Amino acid sequence: MFVSSERGDRLRECAERFGTPLYVYDFGVIRERLDSLRRHLHPSVSLFYSIKANPNTTIVRHIYEAGANLELCSPLELDIALAAGADPRRILYVGPGKTESELNRLLTLGVQYIVAESLQELELMNRLAGRKGVRADVGVRFNPKAAIHGARLKMGGAARQFGIDEEQVADAVRLIESSPFLRLAGLHAYYGTRILSAETVAANMAYILGFAERAMAEHALELDYIGLGGGFGVPYYEGEAPLNLPELSRKSHGLLELFAEKHPGIRLLMETGRYVVAESGTYLTRVLYTKQSQGKWFAVTDGGTNHHAAAGGAGSLMRRNFPVRAWTRESGEPREYAIAGPLCTPGDTLGDRVTLLPLEPGDLIGILASGAYGLTMSPVLFLSHALPREVLLLDEKPLVVREKYEYAVPALRS
């Protein structure tokens, strides 16, 4: 992954000014991704940022102000969205394990898109809405019967805790129709994530819309929205190619245009998190020591997998290296390094067999494509090291958006 000399200079300046370990996010990259999605997705599609990818309050605020809606799946994510100034009418809330207090809060706030994932959750929502004396709009997430290949992490098309099996949707419809305090407002599905094939994304859309049309015809449904999922991926590893948005536009435009003409009142929702923020972020760490052990070179750094578990292989079936860049002071023949963090565990490696110019203490290493599922997916309490600072580049100006001991929802910065 290419890093321009200008961007490299800015990253090194941030490391000098704010110290390491450090996450740096470039909002210019995020804005470009949002603009690109808008240019290539059909106008009928409403875009939702999945804040699980990077839930920093200030980043969420800027993405929201750039026009994206928000997709959430936990009470703390809801706190973040509200702290960022989000209107509940622009929030999609999903998740298989919503508690009673969670659902009660969603109903109280008037969250627009609440998606239930089991028949029992629908029953609970009916009771809660009844206590409030309101009729709640609810969506139903269905688990597609057919598997479509191409997602690196599959969340549908197989036995999963997510959603209601396609064959049980009729039961959900009957339950809602018999519930005096519920109205079926939408259908939703999500096949999986890290999809790099435009053909796969388009096939997912076609299957979801096809099922929704059959369900609407069979049960005489009048829906407000259909959730098309998302799962747009980015290339992390050697041999992976970026998702081709122009190709996706060509493969999906006719399908969505036809659906929009037949059902002009139905909103189409699409979620994306990783695609928006992943390549905006770099995790910076400094070399503390270099050493050899049984013929293998190690660079021991001040940051590790407690800050960036994904770089250490978490969430992947097979360990592969994220793209790595080093800013070194020495020249010479490149050599292979294991990049090891400060933790007392052999699993604390940010990269293995990474070919770099000779490293010395004080050299700076950047783990690229780290804007999504970096800090948010990491065991930050393990061995009680401080958090890394997070810095957001806004029009090239650095803004600290999380401090080292800011473990809860980070304050909104401006």
N, C-alpha and C positions, 0 to 999 in steps of 0.2 A: 504494500500500500504506500503510495507516494506521499511524502511530506515536503511541501515547498520550503525553500530556505526562509521565506518570510514567516511561515507558520512555525517552523523550527525555532527561529529567533524569538518569537512571541512565547513559545512554550518554555524556552530556557529563561527568559525574563521573568515569567511567572514563578518558576522554580526558585530563582534567586530571591525574588521579592517575598514569596509566601512560604518558602520552605517545602520540603518533601517529607513524606509522601503527599501527593497532591493530585486531585482530579481537576482537569481543565476542560471546559465545554465551550465550544464556539457557536454562538447563536446564529451567526451567519450561515453555517451549515444547516442548522435546524430550519431556518427560514427558507432556505433553498429547497429542502426536502418537502416542506409543506406546500410551497408554490408548485413544485413539480407534480405532486399528487393532485392538486387542484386542476392543473393543466391537462392531466391524462385520464383522470377518472370522469365518468359521466356526470353531467351537472345535477342529476337526480340524487347523487350519492352525498350524504352528509358524513363528514370525517370526524372520528372520535379518537383523541389521543389516549392510549392506554397508559395511565400514569404509573402503573407497576414497573414500566421500563426504566423510568427515572422520575421519582416522586419529589424531587427537590421543589420546594414551594415556589421559589422565584422562577425557576425554569417552567414550571406548570403555568404560572401566571402569564409569562410571555407567550407561551404556546397558545394559551386560551385567548389572549388578546390578539393573537395573529389569526383568530377565526376558528380554531379547532374546538370541538366539543370535548367532553371528558368521559372516559370509561373507567369505572372504579370497581373494586371488589373487596373492600375492607373498611371498617369504621375509621381507621387512621387515614386511609386515602380520602375518605369523605372530609375529615378535618382539614387535610391539605387542600382539597379542592375549594372548600369554603374559605379558608385562609387566603387562597389565591384569588378570591372574588368571584367564583363561579356561580352562575344562576342554576338552581336545581332543575330548571326546565331544560338545561343543556347537559344533563348528566345521565349516563347509562350505567346501571348498577347490576352486576352479575355476580355469580359465585354459588357453589353448591351447598355451603354451610352457613347461611345467614341466620343469626340468632333472633329471638323474639324482640329484644331491645333494638337490634339493628334495623329490623323491618319496621318497627314502630317509629323509629327516627326518620326513616325514609318516607313513610307516609305523612308524618308530621311536617317535614320539610317540603313535601310536594315534589319529590324527585320524579321526573317525567317518565323515565324508562326503567322500570323495575322488572327484572327478568327472573322468573321462578324456574327452579331446576328439579323440582320433584312434586308429586301430588300432595305430599304432606306439607310442603311449603305453601302450596296454594290454599290448603285448608287453614293453615295458620294465618295467612294473609287475610282470608275471609273473616276470621274471628277478630283480628286486629282492626280491620276496616269497620266491622260492625260496631265495635266499642266506640269508634270515633263518629259513627253515624254517617260514613261516607261510602261511596262506591268507588273502589280503587281500580285504576287501569293497571293491568299486569300483562307482561309478555311471558311467553313460554319458550324456553330453550329446548330444542329437540336434538337428539343424538342421531345423526344420519345413519341409516342402515348400510349404505354403500361406502366403502373406503376408497378415497382418492389419494393416490400416492404422490409424494413430493414434499410433504411436511417433515422437517427434521424432528419435530416433537408433535406427535399425533394426539389430539384431544377429542376426536370424534371418529365415527366410522368403526368403532370397536367397543368392547365393554369398558365403560368409563363411569366415573362418579358424576360426570357433567351432564346435565340435561335429562330429558325424558326420551326414552327410546322412541324412534319414529312410529313404531306400531302402537305405542301407548298415548300418542297425541290425541286420539279420539276420546280416550278416557279423560284427559285433561280438559278437553273442550266441554264434555258433558259435566264435569265437576264444576267448571266455571259457570256454565249456563244454569246450574242448579244452585249456585251460590249467590245470595241476594246482594252481596257487597263487593262482587268482583265483576270486571268486564275484561274480556280478552282484547288487548290492544295490539299485540304484535307477536310475531314468531322470530326466533333467533337461532342461529347455529354457528359453530366455530370448529373448523376441521383441525387446525393445528397451526404451528408457527415455524418461522425460519424457512418460508417457501421462497425459492429463487426462480421458479418456473412460472412464466406468465400463463402458459397453458393450464397449469394446475390451478392457479387462482381463478381463471375464467371458468374452469370446470366446476370449481366449488360454487361459484356464483350461480351457474346454470342449475346445479342440483338443488341448491337451497330455494331458488325462485320456482323451480318446477314443483318441488314438494309444497311450497306455500300456495301455489295456484291450485294444486289438487285439493289441499285442505280447505281453501276458501270455497271451492266449488262444492265439495262434499258436505261441508257443514254450514254453508251460507254465511261465511264469516265476513265481517266488515272490519278490516284491520287498519291501524294507523301507520304501522311501520313493520319492516322486515330487516333483521340484522343479518348481514352477509358475512360476518366474521372479518377476516383479514389475514394476519399472519405473514405480512410482507417481510422477507428476509434481507440480510446484507451478507456479503461475502467476507468471511473471517479467514478462511484457510486456503492454502494453495490449491489451485485447480477449480475454485468456485468462481462463477461469473455473477455480476450484479443482476438483480431483477430488471427485466427490460420493460419499463413502463410504456413506451410507445407500442410495443407488441401487445401488452395487456390491453391498452386502449383499443387496438384493432380487433382483438379477440372478444372483447366484452361490450363494446359500444352498441352494436346492433341488438344484442340480447337485452341490455338495460334500456335502450331506446324503445324497443317494443313493449317491454313491461311498463315503462312510464306512460306510454300512450294508452295502454289498456287499463292502467290503475293510477290515474294522475294524483289521487289523494293519498297514496301510500308513500311514506318516506323510506328511503333505503339507507341503512346505517352501515358504516364500515369502520373497523377498529384498526389502528396501527400504533405501535409504540417504538419497537426496535428500529424500524425503517427511518423514523423521524429523528431519533437521537443518537443511535449507535456510533455513527462515524463522526459525530461532532466532538466526541470525548477522547481524552488521552489520560492515562494514569501514569504519573511521573514518580520515579523513585531513584534514589542515588545509591551508587555502589559504596558499601562500607569497607569490604575486604574482598580480595580475590585469593583463591587457593586451589591446589590440586589435591584430589583424593583418588588414589589408585588409578592414576592416569587421566582422570576426568577433571576438567576445569569448572570451578564454581565461582559465581559472582554473588556475594551475599549483600542484599540490599536492605534499605530501611523500611520498605513496604512489602507486604506479602499477600497471601490468599485470604487473610482476615479482612482485607479491603477489596480484594478482587478475586473471589472464588471462581468465577467463570474462566479467568485466565489460567487457573490451576486445574481446569477440567470439570468443575462442577456443572451439572446439567447436560453433560455430553456422554454419549456411550463410549467414545474413544477419545483419549487425551490427544489434542493437537494444539499447536502453539497459535496464539493470537499474533497478528503482525507486530513486530518489535522494531523500534528504532533506538539507536544509541548515539549519544554525542560524546565522543572520546577526545582525549588530548594527545593520544599516541597513535602513530601509524605502525604498520607492520603487517605480517601475514594474518589473515583472519583465523579465528579458532572457534571451536564449538564450546558454548557455555551452558551450564544449568544456572538459571537465574533463581536464586533461593532467597526467600524472605527471612525475617528475624525470628520466626516462631520455632518452638521446640518440637517440631514434628517433621519427618522426612517428606510429608506430602506438601510442604510449603514451598512449592516451586511455581513461579510465574511463567516459566518457559524452560524447555529442556532441549538440548542439542540445537541451541540457537547460534547461528554463525554470525559473529561480530568481530570488528577490529579489536585488538588487545585492550582490555579494560583495566582501569586503575581506580583505587579509591577516590571518590569524588565525581566520577563520571556519571552522567545522567542517562537513564533509560526510560523510554516511553513505550507503554503498552497501548497500541492504537486501537481504534474501533471500540472504545471502552465507555461510550456514553450511555449504553443500555445494559441493565442487569449487571452493573458493576458493584458499586457500594451496596445497592439495595438488595442484592442476592448473596451477600457475604456475611460470615459469622463474626461480626465486628466485636463481640464481647469475648471471643476466644483469646485467652492469655492476656486480656485486659490492656491491650495497647490502645492509645488514643485513636480517634478517627482521623482520616486525612481531611484536610481542608478541601472544600469544593469552590472553584472559581468559574464564573461565567464571563465569557468575552462578549460584551455588547458593543457593537460598532468598534471592535478592536480594543475597547477599554475594559480592563479586568475588574470584576466585582466579586468579592468574597460572598458566597451564598450559603456556606455552612462552615462553622468553626469546629475546632478539634474535639470539643466536648459537648457539641450540640446534638445529642442523641435523639431527642424527640423531634417533633415537627419543626424544621428550621424556620426561623423568622423570615418573613417576607422582606427582601431588600430592594432598594431602588437607588 
